[in-house]
Amino acid sequence: MSCKARVYISLRQVCTFLYLTYYLESIADYQSIKMKKNKHECPDMPTCSVDYAFRRIGGKYKGRILWYLHEHAILRYGELGRTLPDVTTKMLTQTLRELEADNLISRKVYHEVPPKVEYTLTEVGQELIPFIEYLRQWGEKQIKKETELSIQYQAS
């Protein structure tokens, strides 16, 4: 191979490299612009009253904790843990702190050995009970419908 051929191949490789580099940078710029455009951040402040309410009672355990406190009036930490067997101690503690911070439950600590902590609903928490009761009734109705459909499906 002559010297000219080697230079020609090297220039070709350089041109290909430069083209691919430019092309990949263009794709990366496009994707970053697209991601910025589609990025929707949730604001720290509630945007409406529904958002405000669900920030207070949303989650896997909050509604159930409020309901059990309504049914039993006073529950200790261990009793709450037993009524929610699928919750970890970390999640239970975190959820109770959030409910307390939102003034939905009150926490009373007795300074004795072993430590005793009792949880009760506040007046604000009591205001939510009719809505949770309505959700409970709706849930029972939906479970009944699904069960009937399942039985019909298995029969056919």
VEXLUMLUM-658874 format. One line per field, with one value per residue (C-alpha): residue number from 1; residue in one letter; chain; x, y, z. Coordinates in pm, whole numbers. Last residue first. Layout:
BEGIN
num <- c(NUM,...)
residu <- c(A,...)
chaine <- c(A,...)
xx <- c(X,...)
yy <- c(Y,...)
zz <- c(Z,...)
END
This chain:
BEGIN
num <- c(156,155,154,153,152,151,150,149,148,147,146,145,144,143,142,141,140,139,138,137,136,135,134,133,132,131,130,129,128,127,126,125,124,123,122,121,120,119,118,117,116,115,114,113,112,111,110,109,108,107,106,105,104,103,102,101,100,99,98,97,96,95,94,93,92,91,90,89,88,87,86,85,84,83,82,81,80,79,78,77,76,75,74,73,72,71,70,69,68,67,66,65,64,63,62,61,60,59,58,57,56,55,54,53,52,51,50,49,48,47,46,45,44,43,42,41,40,39,38,37,36,35,34,33,32,31,30,29,28,27,26,25,24,23,22,21,20,19,18,17,16,15,14,13,12,11,10,9,8,7,6,5,4,3,2,1)
residu <- c(S,A,Q,Y,Q,I,S,L,E,T,E,K,K,I,Q,K,E,G,W,Q,R,L,Y,E,I,F,P,I,L,E,Q,G,V,E,T,L,T,Y,E,V,K,P,P,V,E,H,Y,V,K,R,S,I,L,N,D,A,E,L,E,R,L,T,Q,T,L,M,K,T,T,V,D,P,L,T,R,G,L,E,G,Y,R,L,I,A,H,E,H,L,Y,W,L,I,R,G,K,Y,K,G,G,I,R,R,F,A,Y,D,V,S,C,T,P,M,D,P,C,E,H,K,N,K,K,M,K,I,S,Q,Y,D,A,I,S,E,L,Y,Y,T,L,Y,L,F,T,C,V,Q,R,L,S,I,Y,V,R,A,K,C,S,M)
chaine <- c(A,A,A,A,A,A,A,A,A,A,A,A,A,A,A,A,A,A,A,A,A,A,A,A,A,A,A,A,A,A,A,A,A,A,A,A,A,A,A,A,A,A,A,A,A,A,A,A,A,A,A,A,A,A,A,A,A,A,A,A,A,A,A,A,A,A,A,A,A,A,A,A,A,A,A,A,A,A,A,A,A,A,A,A,A,A,A,A,A,A,A,A,A,A,A,A,A,A,A,A,A,A,A,A,A,A,A,A,A,A,A,A,A,A,A,A,A,A,A,A,A,A,A,A,A,A,A,A,A,A,A,A,A,A,A,A,A,A,A,A,A,A,A,A,A,A,A,A,A,A,A,A,A,A,A,A)
xx <- c(-6910,-6924,-6574,-6670,-6993,-6804,-6545,-6815,-6988,-6660,-6580,-6922,-6890,-6542,-6679,-6964,-6728,-6494,-6776,-6884,-6527,-6492,-6811,-6678,-6351,-6554,-6757,-6432,-6249,-6394,-6268,-5910,-5965,-6110,-5799,-5788,-5605,-5260,-5108,-4741,-4610,-4243,-4154,-4084,-4275,-4299,-4636,-4636,-4958,-4971,-5252,-5391,-5499,-5288,-5092,-4769,-4939,-5043,-4690,-4538,-4775,-4681,-4308,-4343,-4557,-4321,-4016,-4197,-4288,-4651,-4818,-4955,-5158,-5381,-5077,-4867,-5148,-5164,-4788,-4803,-5088,-5445,-5716,-6064,-6087,-6300,-6191,-5827,-5870,-6014,-5738,-5473,-5642,-5661,-5294,-5157,-5105,-5070,-5294,-5449,-5273,-5133,-5468,-5652,-5421,-5435,-5815,-5808,-5597,-5233,-5078,-4742,-4422,-4481,-4473,-4221,-4326,-4035,-4160,-3981,-3664,-3659,-3707,-3427,-3198,-3296,-3231,-2892,-2793,-2903,-2705,-2400,-2430,-2445,-2150,-1939,-2049,-1951,-1618,-1536,-1635,-1424,-1126,-1162,-1179,-878,-688,-789,-672,-344,-276,-359,-122,168,132,0)
yy <- c(-2095,-2154,-2010,-1683,-1655,-1712,-1451,-1203,-1256,-1211,-895,-750,-834,-681,-367,-335,-388,-123,129,66,118,434,572,488,665,971,960,913,1219,1466,1243,1310,1685,1627,1426,1049,856,702,566,529,325,290,-25,128,448,795,771,918,1042,1073,1257,1175,1384,1688,1671,1623,1339,1168,1207,1070,773,701,709,483,235,244,171,-102,-273,-289,-608,-716,-396,-471,-620,-308,-88,-299,-266,115,147,201,427,482,119,157,514,427,134,365,626,355,207,544,614,274,259,624,925,1078,1414,1453,1325,1612,1884,1744,1744,2103,2224,2277,2158,2327,2133,2131,1804,1828,1758,1680,1645,1957,1891,1532,1647,1902,1636,1390,1642,1739,1371,1305,1604,1491,1146,1292,1526,1239,1013,1273,1343,971,915,1211,1085,735,871,1090,788,581,854,897,524,525,816,632,341,0)
zz <- c(3281,3657,3713,3540,3737,4065,3969,3874,4209,4396,4200,4279,4651,4664,4498,4749,5044,4905,4864,5223,5347,5136,5293,5640,5551,5456,5777,5977,5840,6092,6374,6259,6298,6645,6731,6703,6973,7011,7331,7420,7715,7796,7992,8240,8294,8147,7977,7626,7467,7091,6918,6576,6277,6366,6039,6240,6430,6107,5972,6293,6287,5926,6002,6305,6112,5815,6035,6229,5904,5795,5664,6004,6047,6349,6528,6470,6598,6914,6959,6930,7178,7070,7206,7055,6930,6616,6541,6603,6365,6098,6133,6109,5801,5629,5701,5597,5221,5148,5121,5432,5461,5109,4988,5156,5023,4669,4687,4819,4529,4426,4750,4815,4755,4380,4188,3911,3557,3325,2967,2836,3035,2906,2545,2576,2724,2449,2171,2315,2342,1984,1856,2053,1896,1542,1601,1737,1452,1192,1359,1377,1015,905,1107,963,610,674,803,502,259,446,418,49,-17,151,-85,0)
END
